[in-house]
Amino acid sequence: MPLKRGPGRPKGSKNNTPRAAGTPGTPGTPGTGRRGRPPVPPELRQPGITDMRKFCKAAGIRFDYKKLVEGCTKNKERVAKMLELLVNAGLEGKPTLEKCKAIKQAKMDKKEQERLAKKEAKAKHKDDDGM
């Protein structure tokens, strides 16, 4: 059973009139179909809050997000605070997951060396007492 048409709609007006590319009704460049600002290329894009949180997690940095961003009104300020944490942890340059993972690995290696040194010192101390 066909649908009834409303009283104000003439037969055949279902937006089937083709528009030529570049007519005043189409915004932006002809044929793209995208509206608004053009996207920023990835190499020029600055990391956002979610990216920075991923970087901090990859670097093994733990923090209370609410306490860290307390008093910040803009996202740029929040990103800057998290970047400061990464820089204090040893990050140089633009943050990437590889750099952050390297920071975490270096931190774990340092911890392991300290643990081994402590164990050796304890064993050496016991040997000295035994003789």
PLY file of the C-alpha trace (Angstrom):
ply
format ascii 1.0
element vertex 131
property float x
property float y
property float z
element edge 130
property int vertex1
property int vertex2
end_header
0.00 0.00 0.00
1.58 3.35 -1.06
2.15 6.10 1.51
-0.21 9.05 1.44
1.26 12.39 0.58
0.67 15.38 2.82
-1.65 18.15 1.64
1.15 20.64 0.93
3.55 18.43 -1.00
3.25 18.27 -4.77
3.93 15.04 -6.59
7.59 14.47 -7.37
9.28 16.89 -4.91
11.59 14.52 -3.05
14.80 16.54 -3.40
15.57 14.83 -6.65
16.66 17.95 -8.47
20.38 17.52 -9.33
22.72 20.37 -8.39
25.70 21.27 -10.50
29.07 21.31 -8.70
30.14 24.80 -7.75
26.67 26.33 -7.45
26.18 28.86 -4.67
24.32 26.29 -2.55
27.38 24.05 -2.07
29.93 25.32 0.47
33.68 24.83 0.15
35.39 23.40 -2.85
33.24 21.81 -5.52
32.76 18.07 -5.28
34.26 17.49 -1.80
31.05 17.47 0.20
32.88 18.47 3.42
31.87 21.42 5.53
33.78 23.57 7.96
37.53 23.92 8.39
39.83 21.61 6.44
41.53 18.98 8.63
45.01 19.66 10.01
47.66 17.24 8.72
48.81 14.74 11.41
52.43 15.95 11.48
51.28 19.48 12.43
48.55 18.45 14.88
49.15 19.08 18.57
48.31 16.20 20.94
45.03 16.50 22.85
44.08 15.47 26.36
43.38 11.84 25.47
46.68 11.56 23.60
48.60 13.00 26.54
46.89 10.61 28.94
47.95 7.70 26.69
51.52 9.03 26.65
51.58 9.34 30.45
50.27 5.80 30.84
52.84 4.47 28.35
55.60 6.27 30.28
54.45 4.66 33.53
53.48 7.98 35.13
50.66 7.76 37.63
48.71 10.85 38.61
45.32 11.98 39.85
43.84 13.76 36.83
41.41 15.90 38.83
44.14 17.18 41.15
46.51 17.78 38.24
44.09 19.90 36.20
42.58 21.70 39.16
42.25 25.37 38.30
42.72 24.85 34.56
40.03 26.39 32.40
41.32 25.49 28.95
42.30 22.19 27.40
45.65 23.66 26.31
46.49 24.29 29.98
45.59 20.68 30.86
47.73 19.35 28.02
50.60 21.61 29.12
50.46 20.22 32.68
50.61 16.64 31.43
53.45 17.54 29.06
55.29 19.03 32.05
54.94 15.66 33.84
56.43 13.89 30.82
59.30 16.38 30.54
60.09 15.94 34.25
60.17 12.17 33.64
62.81 12.65 30.94
60.93 13.25 27.68
62.73 15.31 25.06
60.97 16.80 22.05
57.49 15.95 20.78
55.85 13.12 22.73
55.31 9.80 20.95
54.33 6.37 22.25
57.78 5.00 21.40
59.56 7.70 23.43
57.18 7.21 26.36
57.66 3.44 26.33
61.43 4.00 26.29
61.09 6.24 29.38
59.15 3.50 31.17
61.71 0.86 30.18
64.59 3.04 31.38
62.80 3.60 34.68
62.24 -0.14 35.11
65.88 -0.93 34.24
67.10 1.62 36.79
64.84 0.13 39.45
66.10 -3.38 38.65
69.74 -2.25 38.91
69.08 -0.59 42.26
67.43 -3.78 43.51
70.37 -5.91 42.38
72.87 -3.49 43.90
70.99 -3.61 47.19
70.96 -7.41 47.08
74.71 -7.54 46.36
75.47 -5.11 49.18
73.41 -7.24 51.57
75.21 -10.42 50.46
78.63 -8.72 50.76
77.74 -7.48 54.24
76.82 -11.02 55.31
80.11 -12.39 53.95
82.09 -9.78 55.90
80.26 -10.66 59.13
80.75 -14.41 58.60
84.57 -14.25 58.44
0 1
1 2
2 3
3 4
4 5
5 6
6 7
7 8
8 9
9 10
10 11
11 12
12 13
13 14
14 15
15 16
16 17
17 18
18 19
19 20
20 21
21 22
22 23
23 24
24 25
25 26
26 27
27 28
28 29
29 30
30 31
31 32
32 33
33 34
34 35
35 36
36 37
37 38
38 39
39 40
40 41
41 42
42 43
43 44
44 45
45 46
46 47
47 48
48 49
49 50
50 51
51 52
52 53
53 54
54 55
55 56
56 57
57 58
58 59
59 60
60 61
61 62
62 63
63 64
64 65
65 66
66 67
67 68
68 69
69 70
70 71
71 72
72 73
73 74
74 75
75 76
76 77
77 78
78 79
79 80
80 81
81 82
82 83
83 84
84 85
85 86
86 87
87 88
88 89
89 90
90 91
91 92
92 93
93 94
94 95
95 96
96 97
97 98
98 99
99 100
100 101
101 102
102 103
103 104
104 105
105 106
106 107
107 108
108 109
109 110
110 111
111 112
112 113
113 114
114 115
115 116
116 117
117 118
118 119
119 120
120 121
121 122
122 123
123 124
124 125
125 126
126 127
127 128
128 129
129 130
